[in-house]
Amino acid sequence: MSTLILSVIGSDRPGLTQALASAVLSAGGNWLESHLSQLGGLYVGSVLVELDAEGVETLRAAVREVDAQGLEVRIAPAQEGPQLTGDAVRFSVVGQDQPGIVHQVTAALSRLGANIEAFETRLSVEPHSGGPLFHMDARLRLPSALDAAAVQAALEDISGEIMVDISLAPAAGD
């Protein structure tokens, strides 16, 4: 069996997910996981699929048909990930939007050696002022020598600079 990642980007319109699903199915593939969304007016995302090794070329041909419909699809082999060690934690950041929030938070996490396993950001409207409110949600895998309290302290150290509220909790299921 081959496990592949399809990375997609194109002008958003109805039927793109179905075209991609048809390509996977026509190659005998199984759609395992995906992250697809509209971002900046484009349809973007990634799909993890599994199929027999002999179906890879069939998938490539089917993807060329999807490309012809205006959705750029790239195929890459999935990598076997390292054995997971250390605690998994979820954290969220909320604050008035400003440049540098992602940079500051990810720099602090990088210094600690925390691995970002999932990362999502979005803007909303602050209910009282109508200003932009920035939200960040992530799942981290901590090195075995690092505990959640150290992550919380490092994030709290920068929270005043970037004026955000930060919360941290153990990830469910770990």
N, C-alpha and C positions, 0 to 999 in steps of 0.2 A: 504494500500500500504506500502511496505517496501522499504527503500532506503539503498543501500549497497555500500560499497567501495571495489573494487577488487584491490589489490596490486600485481603487477606482476614483475617477474625477471626470466631471462633465457638466454641461448645462442641465439644470434640474428640470424635469418634466415627468409626467405620469408614464409609468411602464418601465423605468430603468431597472428597478429591483427585479421585476419579472423577467426582463431580458437577461439579466445576470443569472437568475435562478434557472432559466431555461438552458443557458450555456452549460452550467454546472451539471444539470440533470442529463443533458444530451451526451455528456462525456461519461456518464455513469458515476458521477461524483455525489458525495454527500456533503451538504452545507452544514458545517459544525458550529461556527461562531461568526458573528459579524458586528461591526460598528459602522453604521451608515447614517448620514444626516445631511441636511442642507446647511451649508456653511458659506457665507459670503455670496449667496445666490447660486452656488454650485452644489452639485450632488457629489459628496466625497465619502470615502470610507475604506474599509478593509473587510475581507471575508476569508475565513479559514475553511478550506475544503479538503476532503479526503477522497481519493480515488485510486483504482488500480493503476500500476505504473504504465500499462499499455493505454490507459485513457488520457494520459497527459497531452499527447499530440492532438487528440480529438478535442480536448478542452482548449488548447491553443487555437485551433481552427474555429471553434465556436466563439471564442473571445474576439477573434478578428471580425466576426460578423457583428458583435456588440460594438466594437470600435467603429465600424462603418455606420452605426446608428448615432455616433457622436459621444459615446462614453469611452474614455481612454481607460484601458485595463492593463495593468502590469501583473505578471505572474512571477512569484519568487518561491523557492522551496522554503518550507518552514524549518526552523532549527530546533533541535532538541534542547530544551532549556536546562539550566543547571538544577541540581537537586535543591529544593527549597529548604532553607534553614532560617532560623530567626523568626521573630514574631511578625505577624501581619497587622498593620494598623490602618485605620481610615482617618483622614483628617479633612477638615473644611476650613475655608477662609472666606470671610465676607467683609467687605468694606467699600467705601466710595472708590469708584474706578479712577485709576491714575497709572501713568506709565511706570513700569518697574516692579510691579507686584510679583509677577511670575518670576522675574529674574531674581529678586531678593529671596523668595521662598525656595526656589530650586537651588540657589547657591548655598543656602543654609543646609538643605537636605543633602546636597552633594558633599559638603564638608564633613557631614556625619557618616557618609558611606551608605545612606539609605537608598534603596532602589525603588524608583517609581514604577509600579506595575500597572496602574491605571490612572488617567489624568483627564479631568474635564473642567472646562471653564465656561462661563456664560455671563451675560449682562442681564440685569433686570432694572426696573424703575423703582427708586426708593419711594416708599409710599407717602412720606411727608413732604419732601422737597421736590420730588420728581426728577432728581438727579440720577445718573447711572450708578448702579450698585453692582460690584464685581463679586462673583462667586467662583470658588475653586473647590473641587472635590477630588480627592486622590486616595489611592490605596498604595501603601508602602510596604516593602519587605525590609525589615531591619537586620543588620548583621547581628550575629549571635551575641556579640559583646555590647550591643547597644540596646537600651530599654526605652520604652515609650516616654518615660519621665524626662530623659535627656532630650528627646525630640521635642517634647512640649516646651521645655525650657529654651531651647535654641529658637524655636518659632516665636515664643513670647518675647525673646530679646529683640526681634525685628518687628514685632507687631506694632509697637509705638511709632517706629520710623515710617511705616507704610500705612498706618492708621487702619488696621483691620482687626477683626475678631477671629480667633483661631480656636477650633475644637479638635480634639484627638480622642479616638476610642479604639478598642480592639476590633479587628475586622471579624465579622460574623463567619462562622464555619471554620475558623483556624484555631 
